[in-house]
Amino acid sequence: MSDNADPRHAELVAWLSERGHTLDEIAKILAKVADYDARTINESIFDSIDAGDFDLSSLIKEALGDE
């Protein structure tokens, strides 16, 4: 594992190591976890937009620097 690994994954890395996973296996698992995390966040945002709980116009204004 590289020294610049996400510190949030330290417990997961330790847990996987304790169960005998190799560094290569851990890297693959962490990549899959990151992919799952990104998909989950994306789905959550769109679910919030669909439910009307997320103000997309406000986000657009903020992103474009409009006040």
PDB file with one MODEL, atoms N, CA, C and O in Angstrom:
MODEL        1
ATOM      1  N   MET A   1       0.851  -1.176   0.000  1.00  0.00           N
ATOM      2  CA  MET A   1       0.000   0.000   0.000  1.00  0.00           C
ATOM      3  C   MET A   1       0.889   1.229   0.000  1.00  0.00           C
ATOM      4  O   MET A   1       1.976   1.220   0.578  1.00  0.00           O
ATOM      5  N   SER A   2       0.430   2.272  -0.642  1.00  0.00           N
ATOM      6  CA  SER A   2       1.218   3.500  -0.669  1.00  0.00           C
ATOM      7  C   SER A   2       0.959   4.314   0.589  1.00  0.00           C
ATOM      8  O   SER A   2      -0.062   4.160   1.260  1.00  0.00           O
ATOM      9  N   ASP A   3       1.912   5.179   0.884  1.00  0.00           N
ATOM     10  CA  ASP A   3       1.788   6.030   2.067  1.00  0.00           C
ATOM     11  C   ASP A   3       0.708   7.079   1.913  1.00  0.00           C
ATOM     12  O   ASP A   3       0.265   7.657   2.906  1.00  0.00           O
ATOM     13  N   ASN A   4       0.268   7.343   0.674  1.00  0.00           N
ATOM     14  CA  ASN A   4      -0.748   8.369   0.464  1.00  0.00           C
ATOM     15  C   ASN A   4      -2.158   7.779   0.402  1.00  0.00           C
ATOM     16  O   ASN A   4      -3.078   8.418  -0.108  1.00  0.00           O
ATOM     17  N   ALA A   5      -2.326   6.567   0.918  1.00  0.00           N
ATOM     18  CA  ALA A   5      -3.657   5.955   0.954  1.00  0.00           C
ATOM     19  C   ALA A   5      -4.584   6.799   1.819  1.00  0.00           C
ATOM     20  O   ALA A   5      -4.150   7.446   2.771  1.00  0.00           O
ATOM     21  N   ASP A   6      -5.851   6.780   1.475  1.00  0.00           N
ATOM     22  CA  ASP A   6      -6.854   7.551   2.201  1.00  0.00           C
ATOM     23  C   ASP A   6      -6.866   7.125   3.663  1.00  0.00           C
ATOM     24  O   ASP A   6      -7.094   5.951   3.957  1.00  0.00           O
ATOM     25  N   PRO A   7      -6.627   8.053   4.583  1.00  0.00           N
ATOM     26  CA  PRO A   7      -6.584   7.678   6.012  1.00  0.00           C
ATOM     27  C   PRO A   7      -7.909   7.132   6.527  1.00  0.00           C
ATOM     28  O   PRO A   7      -7.942   6.431   7.538  1.00  0.00           O
ATOM     29  N   ARG A   8      -8.999   7.449   5.839  1.00  0.00           N
ATOM     30  CA  ARG A   8     -10.304   6.920   6.261  1.00  0.00           C
ATOM     31  C   ARG A   8     -10.387   5.414   6.079  1.00  0.00           C
ATOM     32  O   ARG A   8     -11.246   4.758   6.667  1.00  0.00           O
ATOM     33  N   HIS A   9      -9.500   4.873   5.271  1.00  0.00           N
ATOM     34  CA  HIS A   9      -9.527   3.444   5.015  1.00  0.00           C
ATOM     35  C   HIS A   9      -8.581   2.656   5.919  1.00  0.00           C
ATOM     36  O   HIS A   9      -8.449   1.442   5.763  1.00  0.00           O
ATOM     37  N   ALA A  10      -7.933   3.322   6.849  1.00  0.00           N
ATOM     38  CA  ALA A  10      -6.946   2.646   7.702  1.00  0.00           C
ATOM     39  C   ALA A  10      -7.551   1.449   8.439  1.00  0.00           C
ATOM     40  O   ALA A  10      -6.936   0.385   8.505  1.00  0.00           O
ATOM     41  N   GLU A  11      -8.731   1.619   8.980  1.00  0.00           N
ATOM     42  CA  GLU A  11      -9.357   0.513   9.708  1.00  0.00           C
ATOM     43  C   GLU A  11      -9.703  -0.634   8.767  1.00  0.00           C
ATOM     44  O   GLU A  11      -9.530  -1.801   9.119  1.00  0.00           O
ATOM     45  N   LEU A  12     -10.189  -0.309   7.577  1.00  0.00           N
ATOM     46  CA  LEU A  12     -10.514  -1.341   6.609  1.00  0.00           C
ATOM     47  C   LEU A  12      -9.250  -2.077   6.174  1.00  0.00           C
ATOM     48  O   LEU A  12      -9.252  -3.304   6.066  1.00  0.00           O
ATOM     49  N   VAL A  13      -8.181  -1.343   5.925  1.00  0.00           N
ATOM     50  CA  VAL A  13      -6.920  -1.959   5.544  1.00  0.00           C
ATOM     51  C   VAL A  13      -6.430  -2.894   6.645  1.00  0.00           C
ATOM     52  O   VAL A  13      -6.004  -4.015   6.368  1.00  0.00           O
ATOM     53  N   ALA A  14      -6.490  -2.435   7.889  1.00  0.00           N
ATOM     54  CA  ALA A  14      -6.067  -3.271   9.008  1.00  0.00           C
ATOM     55  C   ALA A  14      -6.926  -4.527   9.098  1.00  0.00           C
ATOM     56  O   ALA A  14      -6.403  -5.623   9.302  1.00  0.00           O
ATOM     57  N   TRP A  15      -8.233  -4.377   8.947  1.00  0.00           N
ATOM     58  CA  TRP A  15      -9.159  -5.500   9.028  1.00  0.00           C
ATOM     59  C   TRP A  15      -8.879  -6.516   7.921  1.00  0.00           C
ATOM     60  O   TRP A  15      -8.846  -7.722   8.166  1.00  0.00           O
ATOM     61  N   LEU A  16      -8.678  -6.015   6.702  1.00  0.00           N
ATOM     62  CA  LEU A  16      -8.380  -6.901   5.580  1.00  0.00           C
ATOM     63  C   LEU A  16      -7.032  -7.601   5.763  1.00  0.00           C
ATOM     64  O   LEU A  16      -6.893  -8.784   5.454  1.00  0.00           O
ATOM     65  N   SER A  17      -6.047  -6.864   6.266  1.00  0.00           N
ATOM     66  CA  SER A  17      -4.726  -7.442   6.526  1.00  0.00           C
ATOM     67  C   SER A  17      -4.810  -8.559   7.549  1.00  0.00           C
ATOM     68  O   SER A  17      -4.193  -9.612   7.386  1.00  0.00           O
ATOM     69  N   GLU A  18      -5.581  -8.323   8.610  1.00  0.00           N
ATOM     70  CA  GLU A  18      -5.746  -9.334   9.652  1.00  0.00           C
ATOM     71  C   GLU A  18      -6.366 -10.609   9.100  1.00  0.00           C
ATOM     72  O   GLU A  18      -6.147 -11.691   9.644  1.00  0.00           O
ATOM     73  N   ARG A  19      -7.124 -10.492   8.044  1.00  0.00           N
ATOM     74  CA  ARG A  19      -7.777 -11.651   7.444  1.00  0.00           C
ATOM     75  C   ARG A  19      -6.949 -12.268   6.339  1.00  0.00           C
ATOM     76  O   ARG A  19      -7.420 -13.149   5.620  1.00  0.00           O
ATOM     77  N   GLY A  20      -5.721 -11.809   6.201  1.00  0.00           N
ATOM     78  CA  GLY A  20      -4.776 -12.442   5.288  1.00  0.00           C
ATOM     79  C   GLY A  20      -4.772 -11.952   3.859  1.00  0.00           C
ATOM     80  O   GLY A  20      -4.163 -12.588   3.000  1.00  0.00           O
ATOM     81  N   HIS A  21      -5.434 -10.837   3.574  1.00  0.00           N
ATOM     82  CA  HIS A  21      -5.425 -10.319   2.210  1.00  0.00           C
ATOM     83  C   HIS A  21      -4.074  -9.695   1.890  1.00  0.00           C
ATOM     84  O   HIS A  21      -3.450  -9.064   2.742  1.00  0.00           O
ATOM     85  N   THR A  22      -3.633  -9.882   0.651  1.00  0.00           N
ATOM     86  CA  THR A  22      -2.366  -9.314   0.202  1.00  0.00           C
ATOM     87  C   THR A  22      -2.549  -7.822  -0.088  1.00  0.00           C
ATOM     88  O   THR A  22      -3.672  -7.323  -0.170  1.00  0.00           O
ATOM     89  N   LEU A  23      -1.428  -7.128  -0.240  1.00  0.00           N
ATOM     90  CA  LEU A  23      -1.492  -5.701  -0.561  1.00  0.00           C
ATOM     91  C   LEU A  23      -2.198  -5.471  -1.899  1.00  0.00           C
ATOM     92  O   LEU A  23      -2.952  -4.509  -2.045  1.00  0.00           O
ATOM     93  N   ASP A  24      -1.957  -6.346  -2.871  1.00  0.00           N
ATOM     94  CA  ASP A  24      -2.616  -6.220  -4.169  1.00  0.00           C
ATOM     95  C   ASP A  24      -4.128  -6.420  -4.031  1.00  0.00           C
ATOM     96  O   ASP A  24      -4.911  -5.687  -4.635  1.00  0.00           O
ATOM     97  N   GLU A  25      -4.533  -7.409  -3.240  1.00  0.00           N
ATOM     98  CA  GLU A  25      -5.957  -7.631  -3.019  1.00  0.00           C
ATOM     99  C   GLU A  25      -6.592  -6.444  -2.307  1.00  0.00           C
ATOM    100  O   GLU A  25      -7.696  -6.025  -2.656  1.00  0.00           O
ATOM    101  N   ILE A  26      -5.905  -5.908  -1.321  1.00  0.00           N
ATOM    102  CA  ILE A  26      -6.420  -4.757  -0.576  1.00  0.00           C
ATOM    103  C   ILE A  26      -6.592  -3.558  -1.502  1.00  0.00           C
ATOM    104  O   ILE A  26      -7.587  -2.839  -1.410  1.00  0.00           O
ATOM    105  N   ALA A  27      -5.632  -3.340  -2.389  1.00  0.00           N
ATOM    106  CA  ALA A  27      -5.735  -2.222  -3.339  1.00  0.00           C
ATOM    107  C   ALA A  27      -6.963  -2.395  -4.228  1.00  0.00           C
ATOM    108  O   ALA A  27      -7.675  -1.427  -4.496  1.00  0.00           O
ATOM    109  N   LYS A  28      -7.215  -3.622  -4.687  1.00  0.00           N
ATOM    110  CA  LYS A  28      -8.392  -3.885  -5.524  1.00  0.00           C
ATOM    111  C   LYS A  28      -9.680  -3.663  -4.738  1.00  0.00           C
ATOM    112  O   LYS A  28     -10.645  -3.098  -5.253  1.00  0.00           O
ATOM    113  N   ILE A  29      -9.684  -4.109  -3.496  1.00  0.00           N
ATOM    114  CA  ILE A  29     -10.874  -3.942  -2.651  1.00  0.00           C
ATOM    115  C   ILE A  29     -11.133  -2.460  -2.393  1.00  0.00           C
ATOM    116  O   ILE A  29     -12.275  -2.006  -2.470  1.00  0.00           O
ATOM    117  N   LEU A  30     -10.076  -1.702  -2.087  1.00  0.00           N
ATOM    118  CA  LEU A  30     -10.239  -0.269  -1.835  1.00  0.00           C
ATOM    119  C   LEU A  30     -10.739   0.461  -3.085  1.00  0.00           C
ATOM    120  O   LEU A  30     -11.531   1.397  -2.981  1.00  0.00           O
ATOM    121  N   ALA A  31     -10.283   0.038  -4.257  1.00  0.00           N
ATOM    122  CA  ALA A  31     -10.767   0.645  -5.502  1.00  0.00           C
ATOM    123  C   ALA A  31     -12.256   0.382  -5.667  1.00  0.00           C
ATOM    124  O   ALA A  31     -13.004   1.270  -6.074  1.00  0.00           O
ATOM    125  N   LYS A  32     -12.687  -0.829  -5.356  1.00  0.00           N
ATOM    126  CA  LYS A  32     -14.108  -1.176  -5.465  1.00  0.00           C
ATOM    127  C   LYS A  32     -14.929  -0.402  -4.441  1.00  0.00           C
ATOM    128  O   LYS A  32     -16.036   0.044  -4.744  1.00  0.00           O
ATOM    129  N   VAL A  33     -14.396  -0.239  -3.226  1.00  0.00           N
ATOM    130  CA  VAL A  33     -15.081   0.539  -2.187  1.00  0.00           C
ATOM    131  C   VAL A  33     -15.222   1.991  -2.637  1.00  0.00           C
ATOM    132  O   VAL A  33     -16.281   2.591  -2.456  1.00  0.00           O
ATOM    133  N   ALA A  34     -14.163   2.566  -3.222  1.00  0.00           N
ATOM    134  CA  ALA A  34     -14.211   3.948  -3.700  1.00  0.00           C
ATOM    135  C   ALA A  34     -15.248   4.098  -4.806  1.00  0.00           C
ATOM    136  O   ALA A  34     -15.976   5.091  -4.842  1.00  0.00           O
ATOM    137  N   ASP A  35     -15.321   3.121  -5.708  1.00  0.00           N
ATOM    138  CA  ASP A  35     -16.316   3.150  -6.780  1.00  0.00           C
ATOM    139  C   ASP A  35     -17.723   3.092  -6.197  1.00  0.00           C
ATOM    140  O   ASP A  35     -18.602   3.852  -6.603  1.00  0.00           O
ATOM    141  N   TYR A  36     -17.931   2.195  -5.250  1.00  0.00           N
ATOM    142  CA  TYR A  36     -19.237   2.068  -4.608  1.00  0.00           C
ATOM    143  C   TYR A  36     -19.608   3.365  -3.886  1.00  0.00           C
ATOM    144  O   TYR A  36     -20.749   3.820  -3.955  1.00  0.00           O
ATOM    145  N   ASP A  37     -18.631   3.950  -3.196  1.00  0.00           N
ATOM    146  CA  ASP A  37     -18.862   5.198  -2.463  1.00  0.00           C
ATOM    147  C   ASP A  37     -19.288   6.311  -3.417  1.00  0.00           C
ATOM    148  O   ASP A  37     -20.239   7.041  -3.136  1.00  0.00           O
ATOM    149  N   ALA A  38     -18.592   6.443  -4.535  1.00  0.00           N
ATOM    150  CA  ALA A  38     -18.926   7.484  -5.514  1.00  0.00           C
ATOM    151  C   ALA A  38     -20.322   7.274  -6.096  1.00  0.00           C
ATOM    152  O   ALA A  38     -21.085   8.229  -6.238  1.00  0.00           O
ATOM    153  N   ARG A  39     -20.660   6.018  -6.434  1.00  0.00           N
ATOM    154  CA  ARG A  39     -21.992   5.727  -6.969  1.00  0.00           C
ATOM    155  C   ARG A  39     -23.066   6.037  -5.947  1.00  0.00           C
ATOM    156  O   ARG A  39     -24.110   6.596  -6.284  1.00  0.00           O
ATOM    157  N   THR A  40     -22.815   5.678  -4.704  1.00  0.00           N
ATOM    158  CA  THR A  40     -23.800   5.901  -3.648  1.00  0.00           C
ATOM    159  C   THR A  40     -24.052   7.385  -3.441  1.00  0.00           C
ATOM    160  O   THR A  40     -25.197   7.813  -3.297  1.00  0.00           O
ATOM    161  N   ILE A  41     -22.979   8.169  -3.427  1.00  0.00           N
ATOM    162  CA  ILE A  41     -23.117   9.621  -3.269  1.00  0.00           C
ATOM    163  C   ILE A  41     -23.886  10.201  -4.452  1.00  0.00           C
ATOM    164  O   ILE A  41     -24.788  11.018  -4.268  1.00  0.00           O
ATOM    165  N   ASN A  42     -23.535   9.783  -5.654  1.00  0.00           N
ATOM    166  CA  ASN A  42     -24.202  10.268  -6.861  1.00  0.00           C
ATOM    167  C   ASN A  42     -25.692   9.943  -6.817  1.00  0.00           C
ATOM    168  O   ASN A  42     -26.530  10.804  -7.083  1.00  0.00           O
ATOM    169  N   GLU A  43     -26.015   8.694  -6.478  1.00  0.00           N
ATOM    170  CA  GLU A  43     -27.416   8.293  -6.400  1.00  0.00           C
ATOM    171  C   GLU A  43     -28.153   9.072  -5.318  1.00  0.00           C
ATOM    172  O   GLU A  43     -29.316   9.435  -5.500  1.00  0.00           O
ATOM    173  N   SER A  44     -27.499   9.328  -4.209  1.00  0.00           N
ATOM    174  CA  SER A  44     -28.116  10.067  -3.114  1.00  0.00           C
ATOM    175  C   SER A  44     -28.441  11.496  -3.534  1.00  0.00           C
ATOM    176  O   SER A  44     -29.512  12.011  -3.213  1.00  0.00           O
ATOM    177  N   ILE A  45     -27.532  12.129  -4.240  1.00  0.00           N
ATOM    178  CA  ILE A  45     -27.757  13.500  -4.696  1.00  0.00           C
ATOM    179  C   ILE A  45     -28.960  13.545  -5.640  1.00  0.00           C
ATOM    180  O   ILE A  45     -29.831  14.404  -5.502  1.00  0.00           O
ATOM    181  N   PHE A  46     -29.003  12.615  -6.601  1.00  0.00           N
ATOM    182  CA  PHE A  46     -30.105  12.627  -7.550  1.00  0.00           C
ATOM    183  C   PHE A  46     -31.423  12.240  -6.885  1.00  0.00           C
ATOM    184  O   PHE A  46     -32.476  12.743  -7.275  1.00  0.00           O
ATOM    185  N   ASP A  47     -31.382  11.363  -5.899  1.00  0.00           N
ATOM    186  CA  ASP A  47     -32.593  11.054  -5.137  1.00  0.00           C
ATOM    187  C   ASP A  47     -33.100  12.303  -4.415  1.00  0.00           C
ATOM    188  O   ASP A  47     -34.305  12.550  -4.367  1.00  0.00           O
ATOM    189  N   SER A  48     -32.174  13.092  -3.852  1.00  0.00           N
ATOM    190  CA  SER A  48     -32.556  14.325  -3.158  1.00  0.00           C
ATOM    191  C   SER A  48     -33.138  15.347  -4.120  1.00  0.00           C
ATOM    192  O   SER A  48     -34.094  16.048  -3.785  1.00  0.00           O
ATOM    193  N   ILE A  49     -32.564  15.434  -5.314  1.00  0.00           N
ATOM    194  CA  ILE A  49     -33.094  16.353  -6.328  1.00  0.00           C
ATOM    195  C   ILE A  49     -34.508  15.917  -6.705  1.00  0.00           C
ATOM    196  O   ILE A  49     -35.423  16.739  -6.762  1.00  0.00           O
ATOM    197  N   ASP A  50     -34.682  14.619  -6.964  1.00  0.00           N
ATOM    198  CA  ASP A  50     -36.003  14.103  -7.345  1.00  0.00           C
ATOM    199  C   ASP A  50     -37.041  14.343  -6.253  1.00  0.00           C
ATOM    200  O   ASP A  50     -38.208  14.604  -6.546  1.00  0.00           O
ATOM    201  N   ALA A  51     -36.612  14.256  -4.992  1.00  0.00           N
ATOM    202  CA  ALA A  51     -37.543  14.434  -3.869  1.00  0.00           C
ATOM    203  C   ALA A  51     -37.795  15.908  -3.571  1.00  0.00           C
ATOM    204  O   ALA A  51     -38.664  16.239  -2.764  1.00  0.00           O
ATOM    205  N   GLY A  52     -37.034  16.802  -4.223  1.00  0.00           N
ATOM    206  CA  GLY A  52     -37.194  18.226  -3.973  1.00  0.00           C
ATOM    207  C   GLY A  52     -36.483  18.702  -2.722  1.00  0.00           C
ATOM    208  O   GLY A  52     -36.735  19.806  -2.241  1.00  0.00           O
ATOM    209  N   ASP A  53     -35.588  17.867  -2.190  1.00  0.00           N
ATOM    210  CA  ASP A  53     -34.853  18.210  -0.970  1.00  0.00           C
ATOM    211  C   ASP A  53     -33.526  18.903  -1.265  1.00  0.00           C
ATOM    212  O   ASP A  53     -32.824  19.306  -0.338  1.00  0.00           O
ATOM    213  N   PHE A  54     -33.181  19.044  -2.516  1.00  0.00           N
ATOM    214  CA  PHE A  54     -31.886  19.592  -2.901  1.00  0.00           C
ATOM    215  C   PHE A  54     -32.122  20.742  -3.851  1.00  0.00           C
ATOM    216  O   PHE A  54     -32.809  20.581  -4.859  1.00  0.00           O
ATOM    217  N   ASP A  55     -31.562  21.905  -3.547  1.00  0.00           N
ATOM    218  CA  ASP A  55     -31.760  23.100  -4.360  1.00  0.00           C
ATOM    219  C   ASP A  55     -30.668  23.183  -5.419  1.00  0.00           C
ATOM    220  O   ASP A  55     -29.599  23.749  -5.189  1.00  0.00           O
ATOM    221  N   LEU A  56     -30.958  22.609  -6.584  1.00  0.00           N
ATOM    222  CA  LEU A  56     -29.982  22.573  -7.665  1.00  0.00           C
ATOM    223  C   LEU A  56     -29.663  23.971  -8.191  1.00  0.00           C
ATOM    224  O   LEU A  56     -28.518  24.245  -8.551  1.00  0.00           O
ATOM    225  N   SER A  57     -30.645  24.846  -8.241  1.00  0.00           N
ATOM    226  CA  SER A  57     -30.385  26.198  -8.750  1.00  0.00           C
ATOM    227  C   SER A  57     -29.407  26.939  -7.841  1.00  0.00           C
ATOM    228  O   SER A  57     -28.571  27.700  -8.329  1.00  0.00           O
ATOM    229  N   SER A  58     -29.499  26.731  -6.548  1.00  0.00           N
ATOM    230  CA  SER A  58     -28.563  27.347  -5.615  1.00  0.00           C
ATOM    231  C   SER A  58     -27.147  26.817  -5.833  1.00  0.00           C
ATOM    232  O   SER A  58     -26.180  27.577  -5.787  1.00  0.00           O
ATOM    233  N   LEU A  59     -27.032  25.525  -6.066  1.00  0.00           N
ATOM    234  CA  LEU A  59     -25.729  24.910  -6.330  1.00  0.00           C
ATOM    235  C   LEU A  59     -25.124  25.469  -7.612  1.00  0.00           C
ATOM    236  O   LEU A  59     -23.926  25.747  -7.665  1.00  0.00           O
ATOM    237  N   ILE A  60     -25.947  25.634  -8.643  1.00  0.00           N
ATOM    238  CA  ILE A  60     -25.482  26.176  -9.917  1.00  0.00           C
ATOM    239  C   ILE A  60     -24.982  27.601  -9.726  1.00  0.00           C
ATOM    240  O   ILE A  60     -23.913  27.954 -10.224  1.00  0.00           O
ATOM    241  N   LYS A  61     -25.744  28.423  -9.009  1.00  0.00           N
ATOM    242  CA  LYS A  61     -25.330  29.800  -8.757  1.00  0.00           C
ATOM    243  C   LYS A  61     -24.003  29.841  -8.010  1.00  0.00           C
ATOM    244  O   LYS A  61     -23.127  30.640  -8.341  1.00  0.00           O
ATOM    245  N   GLU A  62     -23.850  28.982  -7.001  1.00  0.00           N
ATOM    246  CA  GLU A  62     -22.614  28.942  -6.224  1.00  0.00           C
ATOM    247  C   GLU A  62     -21.445  28.496  -7.081  1.00  0.00           C
ATOM    248  O   GLU A  62     -20.354  29.058  -6.980  1.00  0.00           O
ATOM    249  N   ALA A  63     -21.658  27.491  -7.926  1.00  0.00           N
ATOM    250  CA  ALA A  63     -20.601  26.975  -8.784  1.00  0.00           C
ATOM    251  C   ALA A  63     -20.134  28.023  -9.795  1.00  0.00           C
ATOM    252  O   ALA A  63     -18.957  28.085 -10.149  1.00  0.00           O
ATOM    253  N   LEU A  64     -21.080  28.841 -10.250  1.00  0.00           N
ATOM    254  CA  LEU A  64     -20.753  29.858 -11.271  1.00  0.00           C
ATOM    255  C   LEU A  64     -20.357  31.193 -10.654  1.00  0.00           C
ATOM    256  O   LEU A  64     -20.058  32.150 -11.369  1.00  0.00           O
ATOM    257  N   GLY A  65     -20.355  31.253  -9.325  1.00  0.00           N
ATOM    258  CA  GLY A  65     -19.932  32.470  -8.650  1.00  0.00           C
ATOM    259  C   GLY A  65     -20.994  33.551  -8.633  1.00  0.00           C
ATOM    260  O   GLY A  65     -20.692  34.706  -8.334  1.00  0.00           O
ATOM    261  N   ASP A  66     -22.218  33.205  -8.943  1.00  0.00           N
ATOM    262  CA  ASP A  66     -23.312  34.181  -8.894  1.00  0.00           C
ATOM    263  C   ASP A  66     -23.773  34.356  -7.457  1.00  0.00           C
ATOM    264  O   ASP A  66     -23.807  33.398  -6.685  1.00  0.00           O
ATOM    265  N   GLU A  67     -24.115  35.540  -7.118  1.00  0.00           N
ATOM    266  CA  GLU A  67     -24.610  35.814  -5.758  1.00  0.00           C
ATOM    267  C   GLU A  67     -26.105  35.937  -5.771  1.00  0.00           C
ATOM    268  O   GLU A  67     -26.715  36.167  -4.726  1.00  0.00           O
TER     269      GLU A  67
ENDMDL
END
